[in-house]
Amino acid sequence: MAWEQRWHPLRREWVVISSHRHHRPWLGETVGDARSAAAPYVDDCYLCPGNARVSGKRNPTYAGVYAFDNDHPCVAPSAPEPEPPSHEMFRATRAEGLSRVVCYTPRHDLSLAELSHAEVVSLLDALSEQYLELGAMSPVNHVLMFENRGEVVGVSNPHPHCQLYATNFVFRTIEVEAAAAAEHHAAHGTALLADIAAAEEADGRRVVTARDQSLAFVPYFARYPYETYIVPRATRASVADLTPAEREDFAATLRETLTRMDNLWRMAFPYVMVLHQAPTDGLPHPGFHFHIQVHPPLRKPGLLKYLAGPEIGGGNFLNDTAPEEKAAELRAVSGVHYRHAAPHA
């Protein structure tokens, strides 16, 4: 049982690991796997091929990855000018930028983990193009790419997709991470995350899977029970900077990692998945190391890792599990998705 504080060097904060609390009595709310059997095409899904969206625009009959400007954007070129603040203590600017949706596949009934290897590579290719296109726009300083999977994390449509926010500011987590990476690079001449990944592989207890050019691990300082990083071995600023061979390898590691999560409890594992990429503000970001972070909110079947006093009120995470145990659980299950594995003879 781990009961200690662990330093999170990317976020520059402490995480309390208290796995002795994992089996404490729980009388609160529980959640289930809300996914029901879905058809490959759903006629009232606004992301399926050929269907009308809420804006009245109609999707093409796309066959692969499909991207479009979000009909309900968080940031947009058309954002209005804010009202003048009533006091000098208050500041506001336009919510300027661009919001996009990227559908992984025309199949409504699949998930990222269930796509073929070639389809995941095609998705990474498309995200690379989006990063370069959006990042080159003015006044875009950051391109945030993320997927919310599952009702418990607030997904509005189960069709497999992610969202892109190209903003005129750098999201706070990336801002802190870039500063930490630059400071580490100045002091040591190496990339912070590359050093973390090397240390994780040397330790071995938290590694989920490793390949020639990438690996996945539950970090020593994980804030969520099954939080997992997928990291290329080479230091690249973004997904667009991966070589074709690195992208192939990274796609395989990503696909296997998500498959193991689904296989753990034979359910559609909910998560928030975020691509951590260098800002596009034109400034140097030495030592920034592209990677994907997956934050699944479940700590047991049906039981969420709720954000409460320490996280929301105090600003630091409390993890009721040991990262070493969670990584071992993920390693122990198959890398072939349970919904597509061959039946036993």
N, C-alpha and C positions, 0 to 999 in steps of 0.2 A: 504494500500500500504506500502510495506517495502522498506526502503531506508537506508541501514546501512552496516557496515562491520561485518562479523561473523567469528569467529576463527574456523579453521578446525584442531582439535587436532591430528588427525591421520597423516595429511600431514604437520602439523606445518606451516600453512600459512593462510593468510586472504582471505576470499571470499567476494566480494562486491555483496550484494543483492539489486537490484534496480528495483523492480517490476513496478514502475511508468513508466518505459521505454518500458514495454511489448507491448503496443499498439501504439508505435511510427510508423510513416509512413515507409513503406518498398517498395522499387522499385527494389530490387535486385532479385537474382535467387531464384526460388522455386523448390521443389522436389515433386514427386508423389510416389504413391505406385506402384513400378515397377513389383511386383509379379503378374504373370498371372496364370490362372488355370493350374496346373501341374498334370501330371499323377503319379500314385504310383511308376512307373518305367520309366526311360528315357534311351534309348539305347545308347546315346552318353555322359552320365554323368559318369565321372571317379570315382564316389563314390558309384554308385548303384551296387548291388550284381551281380557278374559274369562278370562285365565289365572290359575292359583293361584300365589301367592308362597310363599316359604319359611316364612312365618309361618302359612300355611294360609288367609289372607285371599285373596279373589279380586278381581281388577281388574274394574271395570265395563267394558262395551263402549263405552269412550270414543271420541269422534270428533275431539277437538281436543287441547288441552293438558290433562294430567292430573297432579295433585299428590297425594301421600300421605305419611304419616309413615313414615320409614325403618324397615324391619323389623330392621335391625342398626345402631341409632343410635350416633353418636359421643358425642353429648350428649343427655340426655333428662330429663324431669321425674322419672322413676323411678330415676335414678342413685342408688346407695347412698351412705351416709355412709362416708368413708374411715376406715381404721384410724388411731388416733392416732399421729403420728410418733414415732419412737424417740429423736429428738434435737431440740433447739431450732433447729438449723440447717435442719431439714426442714419443709416446709409442704405441706399438701394441703387441697383443698376438693372438694365434690361436682362432678361433671361435669354440671352442671345446664344445661338448655337444651332445644332441640328440633331434630331432624334430619329433613329432608324430601327426597323425590325428586320431580323435576318431569320428566315425559315430554313431549317436544316434540310428538310426533305418534304416532298409532297405528301408523304405518308403520315396520316394523323395518328396512327396507332403505334408509332415507334418512338424511341428516345435516343439521345446521343449515344448511350452505351450500346444500343441495338443496331446502330448503323454499321455498314461494312467498313473495313479499313479504308478502302478507296473513298468512300463517302466522307469519312472524317478528315482525310487529307484534303478533299475538295472543299470542305468547310473551312479548314485552316487557310487554304489558298484564298477563299473569298474574304475571310476576315483580314488577311494581309492586305488585300486590295482596298478594303474599306478603311483600314488604318492609314494607309498612304494617301488615299483620296481625301478623307476627312481631315487628317492632320495637316494637309497642305493648304486647307482653307483658312482664310482670315475671318474672324479672330480666334480660331480654334487653338487652344493651348493644351488640350488633353482629350483623348478618345477613350472613354470608359466602355468596356464590353463586358456584359454579364448575362447569366441565365438564372432565372428564378424557376425552380422545378418543384411542383407540388403545391397543393392548396394551402398547406400550413405556412408557406413562405410568401403567400399572396399572389401566386400566378393567376392571371386572368383567363388564360386559354391553354389547355393541355397540349395543343399542337406543338411539336418540338421547335423551339425558336429561342433566340436571344435578343437582347436589346443593345443599342449603341447610343451613348450620349456624347456628342462632340461639343465641348463647352469652352467658354472663354476664360475659364479658371481651371486649376488643377485640383482634382478631388483630394481631400485632406489626407487620406491614407496613402495615396501615391506621393503626395508632397513630402510627408514625413519619411516615407521609405526612400525617396530619392535623396533627401538630405542625409539620411543615415548611410546610404550607399556611397555618397560622395565623400563623407567624412572618413569612412572605412578605407576607401580607395586612396585618399590622400595620406592616411597613416600607414597603410600596409602595401599599397600598390596592387591590391587584389579586389575582386568583387565580393561583397559581403555575402550575398546569397550563395555564390559558388563555394565559399568557405563553409557556410552552414551545411550545404549539401554534401560536401566532402566529409565533414565531421559526422553527419548522420550516416553516411555509408560506412565510415570507419567503425562507428558504434554498432550499426546493424539492427538494433532492436526495433527501430521505428520505421525501417524501410518496408514499403509495401511491394514494390516491384522495381527492378533495375534492368536497363538495357544499355547497349553500347553508347548511346548518345543522350540518354535521358533517364530520369528515375522519379519515383513517387515515394513520398514518406509522410508520416504523421509527425509534424515537427515537435521537438523537445518542449517547446513553449506553446503547444496547441491550446487555443481558447475554447474550441468545441471538441466534444469527444472524438469524432471521426474526421476532424479537420485534416485535409490532405493537400500537400503541395505537389504539383507536377512540374518538374524543373529540367530544362535542357542542361547538359553538362557544360557546353560552351556558353560564354557570356554574350548574350544578344540583347539589344535594347527592346525589341518587339518581336511579335510573331512574324512580321514581314522580314526580319533580319535572319531568320533561320534559313539555312541552306536547304535545298530539296531533300537531301538525305536526312538532315536533322528533323525536318518536318514530318517525314515518313515515320521516323523513330518516335518522335513526340506524339504523333497521332496514335500509335500503337499503345504507348504508355497511358495516355489519357483514356482511351477506350477500355483498356483492361482495368484501370483504377475504378472507373464508374461502374463497370460490370461487377467487380468484387463488392462494391457497395450494395448494388441491387441483390446480389446473391447472398449477402450476409443474413438477411431475414426474408428472402424471396418475396420482395416487394419493390415497388417503385420508390427508391430512396429519395426523399426530398433533399434539396440543397440549394444554396446560392453559390454559383460558380462565377469567379471574376478573373479576367485576364489582367495581370499587372504588367503594364507597358510604360515605357518612358514617356514623359510629357512631350507634346509636339510644339512647345513654345519657342523653339529656336535656340534655347540655351543648352550648354553642355550638361550632360548628366552622367559623369564618370562612374563606372562601376554598377550602373543600373542593369539588373539581370531579369529579363522577361521570365515569367512563370505564370501558372494558373493556380489559384487557391480555390478549394472546394470546401464549403462550410455547411455540412449537414446538421440540421437542428435536433435530430433525434439522439438521445443518449441510451435509450432502451426501446424495444418494440413498443410503439404507442406512447412513448413518453418524451416530450420535448425538453431540450435544454432551454429553459425560460430565461430571458434577460430580466433581471430584477434589480434589487438594491445595489449590489456591487457594480454591475455593468452599466445600468442606466443612471443610477444616482452617483456612484463613486467613480465611474469611468474606467475601471479595470475589470477584467474577466476573472471569474472563478470557475474552474473546470473540475467537475466532480468525478472525473475518471483519470486514469493514468494513460498517457499517450502510448507507452510501451505495450499495454494490454490491448488497446484498440487496434494498433498496427498488426499485432499478432492475430487478432480476429480476422482482419481483412486478408492477411496472407494465407490463412487457413482455408479460405473458400476458393472455389474454382474461378478461373479467368474466362470461362465460357459462360455466357449469359444463360440463366436458368430457363428463360422462356424459349430459348433456341437450341438448348443442349439436346443431343440425341437421347431418346428414352432408353432406360436400362433393358437389356435383353431378358 
